Amino acid sequence: MEVSGVDSEGKEFNSAQEMWREAIGEEGDETKKTQWYRDGVSYWEGVEASVDGVLGGYGHVNDADITGSEVFLKTLIQERLVNGGANQHLVALDCGSGIGRITKNLLIRYFNEVDLLEPVAQFLDAARENLASIGSETHKATNFFCVPLQEFTPPAQRYDVIWVQWCIGHLTDDDFVSFFNRAKGCLKPGGFFVVKENLAKKGFVLDKEDRSITRSNPYFKELFRRCGLHLYQTKDQKGLPQELFAVKMYALTVDIPPKVHKTRSKTRSNRPQIIK
Ligand SMILES: C[S@@+](CC[C@H](N)C(=O)[O-])C[C@H]1O[C@@H](n2cnc3c(N)ncnc32)[C@H](O)[C@@H]1O
């Protein structure tokens, strides 16, 4: 990516390549890259297994976040899934699930089964506990995968929705692309990804504390293009405190969304749109 960016200590980089070279070393230098991932997980291992912990001290944004996600998800289920999801056995994957906050407050109400993936064992244990008394025989958390996204290949054709929120910043660009390419084959027909992430105003911001990168909207779009994914819908998350990064939701599909005959202005951004 030919975009400039900064790190959390104010250091400037002329390009993403320059930043990645410093963060994970030259291509083929697996030692530094392994250390990058190890440091990211170690950071989260030192965080309390609570809503406030996984939200970086902003536990009070949970309600706004879940409400925003629910509005986005509901429309997508209706538009994309057979019968609008009615009378279907729906399955979701919650990636980088932390303590199961999103599954507990949202996904388990819409999906018959939810699988959780989380590399930090203490978070996944908390998720198991938090979800033990939630749901029912027909709405339940099924699998708990204790593995990082870059090492995960989901089961083939299992999921209607793969939800990726506030965790993909831990992956390098190549591992980001590689993960979505593997995961594409795990979606059922009509299935889709939701990526909900912080946005940098421009370029990127490297967080040296938790070993993650916050990407800009153009940066995400370029990576989605490299994944061969199509942008079906996007929506900005509203109601978050001003001092936080803006947050955007992306719905992504493997198939090309049908052309919409426009009756409104071309400047509307939340319409089906192929990534350019
Ligand atoms: C900000 S928390 C968000 C948790 C959850 N998605 C939520 O919104 O409540 C970031 C999560 O990403 C997880 N994570 C860190 N590195 C990861 C990786 N390589 N693959 C998947 N998840 C990772 C952390 O352990 C942590 O649970």
The ligand as an SDF file (V2000), in Angstrom:
LIG
                    3D

 27 29  0  0  0  0  0  0  0  0999 V2000
  -10.6230   -5.4500   21.2480 C   0  0  0  0  0  0  0  0  0  0  0  0
  -10.7840   -7.1550   21.6440 S   0  0  0  0  0  0  0  0  0  0  0  0
  -12.3530   -7.4480   20.8700 C   0  0  0  0  0  0  0  0  0  0  0  0
  -13.0420   -8.6940   21.3080 C   0  0  0  0  0  0  0  0  0  0  0  0
  -14.4200   -8.9240   20.6520 C   0  0  0  0  0  0  0  0  0  0  0  0
  -14.3100   -8.9880   19.2120 N   0  0  0  0  0  0  0  0  0  0  0  0
  -15.3820   -7.8450   21.0580 C   0  0  0  0  0  0  0  0  0  0  0  0
  -15.6450   -6.9490   20.2400 O   0  0  0  0  0  0  0  0  0  0  0  0
  -15.8570   -7.9090   22.1870 O   0  0  0  0  0  0  0  0  0  0  0  0
   -9.5980   -7.8890   20.5370 C   0  0  0  0  0  0  0  0  0  0  0  0
   -9.6100   -9.3980   20.5270 C   0  0  0  0  0  0  0  0  0  0  0  0
   -8.7780   -9.8700   19.4610 O   0  0  0  0  0  0  0  0  0  0  0  0
   -8.1040  -11.0230   19.9220 C   0  0  0  0  0  0  0  0  0  0  0  0
   -6.9190  -11.2910   19.0900 N   0  0  0  0  0  0  0  0  0  0  0  0
   -5.6430  -10.8630   19.2530 C   0  0  0  0  0  0  0  0  0  0  0  0
   -4.8440  -11.3800   18.2940 N   0  0  0  0  0  0  0  0  0  0  0  0
   -5.6340  -12.1430   17.5140 C   0  0  0  0  0  0  0  0  0  0  0  0
   -5.3990  -12.9770   16.3700 C   0  0  0  0  0  0  0  0  0  0  0  0
   -4.1850  -13.0770   15.8580 N   0  0  0  0  0  0  0  0  0  0  0  0
   -6.4350  -13.6660   15.8570 N   0  0  0  0  0  0  0  0  0  0  0  0
   -7.6820  -13.5590   16.3900 C   0  0  0  0  0  0  0  0  0  0  0  0
   -7.9590  -12.7890   17.4580 N   0  0  0  0  0  0  0  0  0  0  0  0
   -6.9550  -12.0950   18.0210 C   0  0  0  0  0  0  0  0  0  0  0  0
   -7.7720  -10.6530   21.3480 C   0  0  0  0  0  0  0  0  0  0  0  0
   -7.3770  -11.7630   22.1100 O   0  0  0  0  0  0  0  0  0  0  0  0
   -9.0650  -10.0040   21.7930 C   0  0  0  0  0  0  0  0  0  0  0  0
   -9.9610  -10.9430   22.2950 O   0  0  0  0  0  0  0  0  0  0  0  0
  1  2  1  0
  2  3  1  0
  2 10  1  0
  3  4  1  0
  4  5  1  0
  5  6  1  0
  5  7  1  0
  7  8  2  0
  7  9  1  0
 10 11  1  0
 11 12  1  0
 11 26  1  0
 12 13  1  0
 13 14  1  0
 13 24  1  0
 14 15  1  0
 14 23  1  0
 15 16  2  0
 16 17  1  0
 17 18  1  0
 17 23  2  0
 18 19  1  0
 18 20  2  0
 20 21  1  0
 21 22  2  0
 22 23  1  0
 24 25  1  0
 24 26  1  0
 26 27  1  0
M  CHG  2   2   1   9  -1
M  END
$$$$
